[in-house]
Amino acid sequence: MMLQIGNFTIIFYLILGSNAHMMFVDQMEQEDPQIYMITACTAKCLSTYRQKLLEHTQEQKYEALLHSNPVYLEGCHNFCKFNRTSKLQNTKKIYENFNLKLVCRDDRSLKFRVELETHRNVYRINQSQTLNSNLNNSSETTEQFKDNITMQNPFVDTLFVVQLFTKAYVLVYVSDDSFFTLTNLSYNTSYNISVTAVHATNEYSVIAKEEQFSTLTYGFTPSKVTKIQINNFLTDKDDKLKLKAMISWKPAADMTCTYDIICFPVTGGGNDLNPLEIRNPRQLYTYTLENLHFSMEYSLGIRAKNPNTISRESELFWSNFVVPSCVEWYNYDFNICAPLAPTGLDAEQIFIGENEFSVNISWNKPEYFPDYYTLRIMDIDEKGNAFTFNVSKELY
């Protein structure tokens, strides 16, 4: 709905879809300090809502603490702004290690993430992320659950005031998500943006003060990815003879939001491969490749895409990598992996007597022994004999 109050046009509505946790709350000619008081009241209202849900099931607790219902966000904000029974309190400025990071952009939008840096971690908690282990801990008390969530997610009971400055006015948004998107912008245009964290404790901290960001040109062609890195390998829990690879890539300076990933074995070719489409801006620049075979070399290619024009895409950036061998991964556990083939096999024939010979067979001593060796000796003559022996590793 739209309300006209004095010389200010104030618009209230909920932006749904990918930005469901962000609300456009004000259009004004200059900054209004009262916006922090209203937002702190809103955060406290949402906190009360969460506290009530904490008395219910674990799944509802998780929902309450990590997913503020957009309807409650709007309702709490309207209550704090218009209800005279809601007493607004003065806010106090504090200093925190929040940083504003531009995640990606296109010609009509800018996508950001707020991060909290500590001496140990960089928190990148979105309202839709992790902490699922707490759902299975039915013996956990309400206070323990709340403390664990708050410790792992420093953005609980925190709202973000986002101000977008134009030549004529300031657009003000309130978000309960540390990841947010500014949409409906003009292409090839620079904007000054301020972001402030406002807490239910009536405290606030400035994250960014009129920092400048620009949208891309209309119909842009993305630039080429600049780097691919294999960060780690993981065991596939569904198939212990396969691995997963955690990869990351460095975008070009244009920082576009959509990518394609192509991966195939070097010896198997890459014809008619369907690319992996990376379209979720919350999970950019990292991906987990699955179903990788031990000791196999793969080609990995990534390209950036223009989401609005299919033909606009960058060149593929290629990088090859080799998956560790089974014995390397499982530390030479031959109960899981096939033993290594013998090396340096040698045979010495010794004449004993008429039509009788002995053969001395040797091979290099391995660093890791199998349980036993199978030795097979065959006569070259088609009608000759074949002999098979099992040789214990203890005989070496």
N, C-alpha and C positions, 0 to 999 in steps of 0.2 A: 504494500500500500504506500501511497505518497501523502505526506503531510506538508503543508505550507505554514511555516512559523516565522513571522516577522520577515526579515530580509534573507532568511536562509531557507534553502530547499533541502529538506531532510527526507531521505528515501529509506524505507525499510523493506527488505525482501531477502529471501534465502536463495543463494546460488547453489543449484543442485548439480549432480554429475560428479566430475573429477574434483570439484572444489566445494564439496558439500559441507565442510566444516569452516567456511569463511562467509562472513556476512558484511554487506556494504551498509554502513550505518550513517554516514554523514557526508554532506557536501557543503563546504564552508569557504568563506573568503580568507580566513586566517586560522591559525591553530587555536584550539580551545582547550585550556588546561583541564577543564571539567571532564573531558573525555576519559582521562585516567581514573578519576573518581568513579565514573559510571562503570568503566571496565572492571575496576577492582571489585565493585559491588556485584557485577555480573559473575566474576570468577568465584566470589564467595557464595552466590546463589547456586552456581553449578556444583560447588563443593558440597553444599548441603544436600543437593539432589544425589550426589554420589554416595554420601554417607548413609542415606536411607537405603540405597540399593545394596550397600555392604552387608546388610542383614540377611540378604537372600543367598542364592546358590553361588558357588564359585564362578560359574560361567557368567552370571549376572554381575558379579564383583568385577571380573575382568572387563566386561563391557562398560561398567560404570566408570572405571578408572582410566580406561584407555580410549573409549569412544564416547565423547560427549554427544548426546543426541542433538542434532541441529535444531529441532523444535524447542528444546530446552534452552539452547543458546539464545535463540531469538526471544523466547519468552522471558528469560532472566534479564536480557538487555532491556526489553521494553518495561519490565517491572522496575528496574533501577532508574530508568530515565523519566518515567511518567508517574509512577506511583508515589504519592507524597509520603506514604508511610515508610518508604525506604530511605533511611537517613544516610546520605552520602558523607563519607569521611575523607579528610585530607590525606593525600598520598605522600609518601616519602621516597626520595630518590636514593637508590643504592647502586653499587657497582658490581657487575657480574661479568664472567668471561663468556658471554654470548657473542657469536659471530653470525653475520648474514652471508650466506653463500648463494650465488647464482648457480642453479643446477643446470638449466638449459633455457633455450628461448627459440621463438620463431618470429614470423613477421607480425603477429598479432598478440603475443603473450610473453610473459616473463615468469619463470618458475623458480621459487626460492626455497631454501631450507635454513632453519635456524639451528645452530650447533652450539653446544656448551662444552668448552674445552677445559679439562682439568689436567693435573700433572700426570695422570695415568691414561685417561680416555678422552675420546671425542664422541659425545653422545649425539646420535642421529636417530632418535626415536620418533617415528611417525605414529599417528594414532592407530594405524593398522598393523603394527609390528609386534612380533615375538612375545616373550614372557609366557609362552604357553605352558611351560613346566608348572607354573603355579596352579593351573586348572586341575591338575591331577592330585594335588596335595590336599585331600579332604580333611586331614587332621590339623591343618594350619588354622590358627585362630584368626579372627577378623583383624586384630591389631597387627599380628605378624604379617598377614597378607598385605595390609595397607603399607606397612613399613618396607616390605620387600619391593613392592611396586614403586613406591616413592624413591627408594634408593636407586633402582634401576632406571626409572624414568623421571628425570628432574623437572619435566614440564607439567607434572600433575598440578592442578589448581593454578595454572598459568595461562593467560590469554595474551595474544599478540596484537597490538595496535599497529596497523600498516597505513601509512600516509603516502599518497601519491600526489605530487605537486605538479600542477599545470600552470600556465600563465595567468589564468583567471581565478582558480580556486584550488582547494585541497580536497581530494577524495579520501575518505577515512573508512577503513575496513577493520573488523575485529575477527580474529581467527583463533580457534581453540586447537589448532594443529600446527606443529612446527614446520610442516611443509605446506606451502600455499602458492596459488597461481593468480597473477594479475592478468585479466583477459580483456578483450575488446579494446585493445590499444591500437594506435596508428602505426603503420609500418615505417621502418627506417626513421624512428623518432627516439630521442633521448628523454628520459624521465628521471627526476630526482625522487628518491624514495627514502622514507624514514620508517624504522621499525622499533617498537618499544615493547618490552616484556612487562606485563602487569600481573601482579600476584594477588591472591585472595587475602593476603596479609596487609593490603593497602601499601605495598611497596612496588616500585617500578624501576626499571633500568633501561637505558638507551642502548639499543643494539647497533643501529645505523642511523646516521643523521644526514639526510639529504644526499645520499650517495647516488651517483648517476649510473643508469643502465639504459641500454638501447635495444630496440627491436631490430630484426633483420629486414632487409629490403623485400619488397613484394616479389613473389615467384623466385626466391633465392635458390641457388644451387649450392648445397652444402660442400664444405671443404673436406679434404681427406683426413681420416684419423691419423694421428701422429705416432702412436706407440701401442703395442699390445704386450701384455705381461702375463705369464703363468704364475699365479701367486702360491698355489698349493694344490696338492692332490689329496683326494679323500677316498676312503673305501666305499664302494657301493654296498649298502646294507642288504639290498635284494639279491646281489650276485657278488660274492666275495672274489670272483675271478675277473671282475671289472673294476675300473676306477672312475672317479669323477675328477674334473679339473676346475678349480676356481680361477677365472681369468678376469682381467681388468684391462681397460683401454683408456688412452688419453685423447680427448676430443680435440678438434681444431679450435681455433680462436672463436669461430662462430657459435660453438656450443649448442648444436642442434639437439632436438629431443627424441628423434627416432632413428633406429639403426637396424641393420640386417647382419646376422652372423652366419658364416658358412664354414663348416668344418668337415673334413673327410680324410681317410687314410691316404697317404702318399702313394702307396702301391695299389690302391683300389680305384683311383680316379675320382673326379668330382662332377661327373655329368648328371644332369637332371636332378640336382639336389635342391630341395626346398629350403630356403634360408630360414633361420630362426629369427622371428620378428620381435624386436625389442621395442615395445610401445608404452611401457609403464614408466613415466618420468621419475617415480619414486625409487626405481631400482636401476638407474642408469649407471653405466661405466663399470659394472661388474656382472658376471654371469657364471653359472655352473654348468659345464659341459658334462654330459652323462654318457654311459655305455662305451667307455674307452677300454681298449684291449691292451694288456701288458706288452711292453717292448715295441709297440707300434709307433711309427712316426705319422703325425697328422699335419695337414695344412689348415691354417686358421685364417680366415679373411673377414674383415669388418668394414662396412660402408655406412655412411650417414645418408639419411633420406629427408626429403621435404615431405612432410605428412600431407600436404594439400595438393601436391603435384607429383604423381608417380614417376614421371620421367626425370625429375630433378633429383639426382643422387650423386654422391661422390664416387671416386674410384675406390676399388677395394684395396685396403692395406693388408698385406699378407705377412704371416709369420709361421714358421714351422716349429713343432715341439715333439719330443719323444717321451712316451709314457714309461715310467720305471718298469723294470722287469719284475716278475712275480717274486723271485727269490730276494731281490733287493727290498721289495715292499714288505714282505713277511719275514725278513731276516733269516732267509734260508731254511724256512720251515717246510721240509719236504712232505709233510702230511697234507699240505695245501698245494704246494707247487711241484711241478715235475723236476727231478734232479737235473743238475747240469750235465751236459754231455761230456764224456771223457776227452781229454786232449793229449796229444803226443803219443798216440797209440803206435806201438812198435812190436814186431814179431821176429824172433830169431829161431831159425830152423837148425836143429842139431842132429847129425846122422848117428844112429845107434848101431844099426846092423842092417841086414838085408831087408829091404822094404819097410824099415822101421825108423821112425824119426821122433824126436821130441821137439816141442815148440816152447820157447820162453816168450811169454807175452808180458808187456809192461806198458804203463801209461803214467802220465804225470800225476803226482800226488795232489789231490784236491785240497783246497782250504776247508771245504765243508763236505763231509762224507755223506753219501746216501746210506740206506740200511744195508744194501748189498748191490753187487753188480751181476748182470747176466752176460756170460761169455758164450758166444756161439761160433763154432768152428765148422766150416763146410769144405768138403772135398770139391775141387774144381770139376772133376769128372761128373757128368750127369748122373751116373750110377753110383757115385761115391756116397760116403756117409756124411752125416751131420751130427755134431756133438754140441750139447748145451750144458753149461755149468753155472751154477749160482755161486758167486764168490763173495764171502762175507767181508765187510769193511775191516773186520778185526784182523784179517790176514795181511793187511797192507803193512 
